[in-house]
Amino acid sequence: MKKAQSGASAGVLVLVIGIAIILYILFLPPEERADLLDENGDDDETGTVEDNREVVLDETPGLILKTKQTKFEHKIPSFNLFTRTEDTVLKKAESVYISSSKGEQQTKAVPLIIDERTTNVQLSLNVEDHKGRLIILLNGEEIFNGEVRSIFAPITLEGLQEENVIEFKVESVGWMFWTKNFYEISNIQITGTVESYSNRESRNTFLIGEGEKENIKEAYLLYFVDCKVSEVERLSIYINDRLISSKVPDCGSPVKTFIDPDDLMEGKNELRFFAEKGSYLLDQIFVKTELKEPIYPIYFFEVNETQYTLVKNRTLDAELTIKFVDDDERKAATLNINNLRTSLDTKEDEFNKSINTYIVEDSNFIRIEPETNLPISSLKIELK
């Protein structure tokens, strides 16, 4: 009899544990439940490949002639630059108590640090209860001395430095030594208008190949700027940290600025725009170079450390795809990928090739050396 009861109790315990486990699984987040139940199975590795798919080069070359190029054009994406002002609470104190009696004085000092971006700094407060006159000092200089009954009319703080101290005190009781002056102050706020600089700078990079750098005769920057002259100040432009222009732009017009070829470098170059004040839209931005001797067109792309590792361990495949205008004509060229050459020869409208063994970490290039005129509608390198 005892054995039967023991067996029944064990069965009930197993049932309770089973129900608890099922409820635990049901209430798990979907991702954790999938991992626990291995719902993804062997496809999990494939999902990782999909998540890491990325296009590292996407160009539309157009017609590439079998003769070499004498000009190169490096396109920079459009962007906005702007500064804005907003009213901000610089300092806040919920409650302050100050007092003055014979032989004792309780004051309150509030430090305030500001910079050149801050203007129109004002002090406001409320008085809950008081006796006597309130005295306020800014960096040791008295800026207010009077009785405040409840609401204190905001005052503008002038002559501010980078580091400041605002001190609150109450008038002395003087000969009335048996009395006490005091202020119970609430909601002390110091506000100011702050100019935000977070969007007044843009940095972009472009790549220049060895053959192009060695052969530059003339270089210049072209861009179109949309702005209001009355609302903007100087726009400064730097190439590799060398200032090439600093002026109020000609709003609503294309701008051409010459670049000293010595300021350009082989490989990665940085173009930086910096706006002092106002709002700008910069569009149709190109760095153009004119060469002493013609060379074949070259296109650059970046492969970071993670991508390179995934390609080398065959988790990702680097695939080159070139699409042509379908004209049934022969398309022939030598493709120079990081100084490794391969041939292209087809009448098809698409050419595909795995280039895992051609790519390197960081900066890569592909140079097209055509044997026939090539009407290329798309040049793409995809890691997938």
N, C-alpha and C positions, 0 to 999 in steps of 0.2 A: 504494500500500500504506500509506504514511504517512498519507494523507488518510483512509483507512478506519479506521485505528487512532485517529486524532484524533477522527473522528466518533463512534466507539464510546465513547471516553473521555468526550466531552462528554455523550453520552446517559446514561452511568452517573452522571456528576456531577449532571445534572438530576434523575435518579431519586432519588439520595441526598438532594438538597435538598428534593424533594417529600415524601419520607417524613419528613424532619425537621420540615417545616412541619405536616404532619398530626399528628405526635406532639405538637408544641407546642400545637396547637389542642385536642387531646383532653385534655391535662392542665391546661388553663386552668380556673379556677372557672366554674361554670355561667353566672353573670351576665355575666362578661367575655366568655365564648364567645358568648353570645347577642348582646351588643353588637357583637362583631367580625363575626359572620355576619349581623347585622341581622335576627335571627329575629323581632323584634317588629315590624319594618317600620313601616307607617304607624299601627299601633295604639299606638305608644309615647306619643303625645300623649294618647290616651284614658286610658291607664294613669295618667298624671299627674293627670288630673281625678279619677279614682277615689281616688287616694291623698289628695287634698285635700278629699274630701267630708266635711262636718261639719254636725251639727245644732247651730245656735246658739240656738235657742229650742224648748223642748219643755214645754208646759204642759197641764194638764187643768182648764180653767176651770169645767166643770160648767154649771149653769143661770145664764145672765146675764139679769137682768131688764131690761126697757126703762126702768125707773126707775134713777136714778143711785145709786152706792154711797156709803155713809156710813162704811165701814171698809175698811182695806187690811191685807193679811197678807203679810209677806215671810218666806218659809221659808228656813232655814239648814240645810245638810246636817249629819247627825250626825257625831260624831268622838270620839276618845279622847284624854285627856290623862294623862300619867303621868311619874313620875320613877322611876329605878331605880338601884340600887347594884351595883357589881361590883368584885372585887378585881383590881388592875392592877399590873404592874411599872412603877414610876415611874423607876427608874434601874438600870442594869446595867453591870458591868465584868467581863470574862472573867478577867483576871489582873492582879495588882498585886504589886510587889516593894518592900519597904521595909527599911531597914537603919540601923544606928547603930554607928559605930566612933569611935576617937579622932580628933577634928577633922573628922568628916564625919557628916552625918545625911541620909538619903533618906526623904522622906515622900510621902504621896499625898493630895491634896485632891479631893473629889468635890462639885461644886455640885448643889444640889437646889432646884428652884422648884416650889411647890405653891400652891393656892388654897383658899378656904373650903369647896370641895366635897370635899376630901380628908381622911379621918380614918384612925385606926388604922394609922399609918405604922410599918413595921417594917424592921429591918436584919438581914440574914443573910449568911453567908459560909462558905467552907471553907478550911482551912489545909492546904497540901501539905507544908510543912517550916518549921521555925522554931527560934529560940533566943531566950529572953528573954520578957518580957511585952509583950502588945499593948496599945496605948493608942489610944482612939478619942475624938475631941473633936467636939462639935456646936456650931458658932458660937463656938468658942474655949473652951467649957466641957467638962471631962472627963466622959464618960458611961460609960466602961469602962476598967478597968486590971487586966489579969490575963493569965495564960498560957492559950492556946488550943491544944490538941493536934491536933485535926482538924476536927470540926464545931462551929461556933459557934452556941450556942442563940440564936434570934432575940430581939432586944431592941426594945422600943417606943421610938420617938423622940418625946419630949415637948417642949413649948415651942417648936414649930416656927414659923418666920416665913414670909413669902412667899418670900424668898430666903434660902437656907441653905447652909452649907459643912460637910461631914463630912470630918474629917481623920484619916488613919491614920498612926500612927508606932509605933516600937518603943522600949523603955526604953533609957536611956543605959548604956554599958558601965561608967561610973564609973571607979574606980581600976584596973580590969582593962583597961588601955589596949591591951594586945596582942590582945584578943579582938574579936569582932564579933557583935552581935545582929541578927537579921533575921527577916522573915516572908515566905514565898511564899504569897500568898492567891489563891484562885480563886473564881469564881462569886459575886461580890459582888452582892447584890440588895436594892433598897429597894422595898418593896411598900406599897400603901395601898388603902383602900376609897374608891372615887370615885363620887360621885353624878352620874348623867347627867341633863342638863337638856334634851336635844335634843327631847323630845316633851312638854314641859310648857306649850307655847303653841300656840294656834290662831288664825289670822286668816281672816275671811270677809268678803266684801263683799255689799252689797245696794244697789239703786237706788231712789231716790225721785224721782218726777216733779214738775214745776213746780206743777201744780195741787194735788197732794197736799201738798207742802211748805208752800205758802202757806195751807193750809186745816187744818193739824193742830190739833186741840183737846187731844188727849191721846195719849201714846205709851208703850208698855211692851214689855218683853222677857219672853217666856215660854219656859221650858225645863224639862226633866226631867233630874235628875242621879242617876246610880247610883254609889254609892261606899260606903266604910266609914268612919264618923265617927272611929273610933279610929286610922285610918291616914292621914288627910288633914289638911291645914292650910288656910289661907285660899285661896279662889278669887276672883281679881280679874277684873272685867269692865270693858272700856273701849268707849265709842262715840266714834270719831274722836279717840282719845287722851284722852278725858275719862273719868275714873273714875266709874262709876255704881254699883259694888258691890264690896265686899271683905270677905268673911266665910267662915267654915266653912259649906259648904252643908248644907241639910237633905237628907241622903242618902235616896234612895228616894222623894222627893216632888217634885211640880211646884213650880216657883219662879216668882214674878212680880215683876219689878223695873221700877219706873217710870223713864221716860226724859224728861228735859227736852226739849221740842220744839226749843229753841234749839240743842241739841247735834246735831241732825240737819241734813243739808245736802241741797240739791237735787242730784240726780245720784248719784254713787258715795259710799257710806258704808262705814266699816270697823268690824266688830265683832270685838273681840279678847278671848280668854279666856286667863288666865295662872294656872297652878297652882303653889303654893309647894312642895307635897310630896304624894305619894300618887298614887292611880290613880282616874280618873273616866271615866265614859261619859256624854256629853251628847247628849240625844236630844230630838226633838219641839221644836225650837228655832224660835221665830217672833218677829219684830219686828212688832208690830201698832200701827196708828194709827187713831184715831177722829177724824173730820173735823167741822168746824163746819158746812160745807155739803156736800151730796152731789155727787159727780163720777162720771164713767164709769170702768170698770176699765181699767187700763193695765198693759202687760207690757214688760219691758226685756230687751235682748239686746246682746251685744258682738260687734263685727266688728273684728278686728285689722288692722294695716296690710297684711300679706301677703294676707289674705282679701279685703280691699277692693280691692287692686290686681288680683287675679285676677278679681274680678267686673267691674271696670271695663274690663279688656281682653278680657272675654267668655270667659275660660278657665273660670270658674265661673259658674253661674247661681243667683241667690238666689230660691228658690221658697217662697211662703207656702201652707200647706195647713191648712184648717180642716175638721175632720170633725164632723158633727152626729149626734145620735140620730135614726135614721130614723123619722120620724113623718108624712111626707108633708105637713107644714105648710110654709107660706112662711117663709123666714128672710131677714130684711132688716136691714141695718146700714150705717153709715158707718165705714170703717176709717181711722183717722188714723195714718199712719206717718211719724214725724218731721215732723209738721205738714203733710204732703201727704195729701190725702184721696182715697179711692176707694170705690166702692160695692160692696156685697154684696147680691145679691137672687137667691135660688134656692129651689127645692123639693127639690133633690138633697141627698144625705147627705154631699157633699164639695164644697169650694170650693177651687180652685187659682188662684194668680196669681203671675206673675214680678214681683219687686219690685226688680230691679237698679237702677232709677233712683230708688228711694226711700231706699236705705240710705246711711249715712254711716260714716266711719271712727270707731272707738271706740264710744261709747254710743249705742244706738238704742232707740226705743220704738214700740209699737203700741197705740193706744187703740181700744177697741171701743165704738161708740155705737149701741146697738141700737134699731131701730124696732119689732121684735117680740121676744118672749122667745126667747132663743137657748140651746138645750140642746147645748152644745159638749163633745164627748168628747175632742177633741184639737186643740191649736193648735201648729203646728210651722213653723219657718223653717229650711230646709236649704240649704246651699251644695253644689251638685253639678255 
